[in-house]
Amino acid sequence: MPNNPFKLPYGRQSIDEADIEAVVSVLRDDWVTQGPRVAAFERSVAAKVGARHGVAVSSGTAALHSACHAAGLKEGCEAIVPALTFAATAAAVRLTGAEVRFADIDPETLCLSPESAEAALTGGSRAILPVDFAGQPCRWKALSDLASARSLVTIADAAHSLGGEYEGRPVGSLADMSCFSFHPVKAITTAEGGMTVTDSELYRAELLKLRGHGIVRDPAQFLESAKASEVWDYEIQAVGLNYRISDIQCALGISQLRKLDDYIARRGELAALYSATLANSDLLNLPKVACGRKSAWHIYVVRLNLEALSVSRAHIFEELRAQGLGVQVHYKPLHLHPYYRRRYSLKRGDFPNAEAFYGSAITLPLFPAMADQDVLDVCQIVNDVLHSYRR
Ligand SMILES: *Cc1c(COP(=O)(O)O)cnc(C)c1O
């Protein structure tokens, strides 16, 4: 990793010769974009996660925005978003004109609390966007029950959880629409890219329209009768964007998907090794996976026991970075950022579980190419730094 400033970044892609060959072969081919590999990648991901359709787009953010649009979110509607998530979950809602209603997380699993989500609902609520934080699926049974009782569309932000399972069902088959990201730190990569999967033909049609300028080419789907002779004709049925992904990226995605099970298994092994090695530390709280759920282990987040330490989280963080560990913090809750704080008059204290987590969290390096010894080295550094600041 010559260009990375850290010996061990918090996450990174795994690229092998088969991936390189797959990408290079597209460059020798006629289609570098809008060719056959996009549809092939969509079919492979959808089949893998137990969904009927997949619509691949240029990023996970584009997938979330497309899903919010397909769900009919618009000005005058609201959608529930956990306070603890990446910027994109809430931005996807706002980009449709709808308003965000934040809800708190469950303190153990760090996923959207169904009770907090229910309390945040209003008459204008149309959708709910649970985030499978760190790779652990949310309490989907409770969330689905809530959604059906209140006629809400469920849009899973599954950017962390491709390869995860809830009660034996794969992530991707649990919500009305599920959105994946293929950024290099995620489970599989297309460099940049994303996908929404769904069982609904209706949502699929809307996702495709937003991806491609609102254009419909199939005469059977035309709103106004087409002249059979005008073979070039198409209809613009809505305002859309260019959210397309290229064949170059999808060729990489197809090759990466073949290794998804191995990647997830390796992530699970490394996480288990972290947990076993750090289990005896009273200076740390380790991540917990609730029963009935298989985490995809996107990130391994520990929480510092700050009461037993003589320095701040920031101090520990900087020392770990100085020792070559590319630690991170995921995430500062969205309601503490100026845009949302000001727009919705939010303040510190509004979502105590998300804030308490944020106050002590540090993400340790975790990616499939790590060796067992890398994990042991990280644990050694973490333990040494923490013990030097024991109160
Ligand atoms: C990565 C991520 C996204 C956005 O994905 P991009 O492909 O980077 O646009 C959305 N939500 C969460 C929780 C993420 O981690």
The ligand as an SDF file (V2000), in Angstrom:
LIG
                    3D

 15 15  0  0  0  0  0  0  0  0999 V2000
  -20.8550    4.2550    1.7010 C   0  0  0  0  0  0  0  0  0  0  0  0
  -22.2070    4.6220    2.2340 C   0  0  0  0  0  0  0  0  0  0  0  0
  -23.1820    5.2600    1.4520 C   0  0  0  0  0  0  0  0  0  0  0  0
  -22.9200    5.8680    0.1050 C   0  0  0  0  0  0  0  0  0  0  0  0
  -22.3120    5.1080   -0.8160 O   0  0  0  0  0  0  0  0  0  0  0  0
  -21.4170    5.7720   -1.9770 P   0  0  0  0  0  0  0  0  0  0  0  0
  -21.2320    4.6320   -2.9130 O   0  0  0  0  0  0  0  0  0  0  0  0
  -20.1590    6.2590   -1.3600 O   0  0  0  0  0  0  0  0  0  0  0  0
  -22.2190    6.8780   -2.5910 O   0  0  0  0  0  0  0  0  0  0  0  0
  -24.4390    5.4270    1.9920 C   0  0  0  0  0  0  0  0  0  0  0  0
  -24.7380    5.0470    3.2520 N   0  0  0  0  0  0  0  0  0  0  0  0
  -23.8220    4.4770    4.0460 C   0  0  0  0  0  0  0  0  0  0  0  0
  -24.2210    4.0710    5.4320 C   0  0  0  0  0  0  0  0  0  0  0  0
  -22.5250    4.2630    3.5780 C   0  0  0  0  0  0  0  0  0  0  0  0
  -21.5990    3.7250    4.3940 O   0  0  0  0  0  0  0  0  0  0  0  0
  1  2  1  0
  2  3  1  0
  2 14  2  0
  3  4  1  0
  3 10  2  0
  4  5  1  0
  5  6  1  0
  6  7  2  0
  6  8  1  0
  6  9  1  0
 10 11  1  0
 11 12  2  0
 12 13  1  0
 12 14  1  0
 14 15  1  0
M  END
$$$$
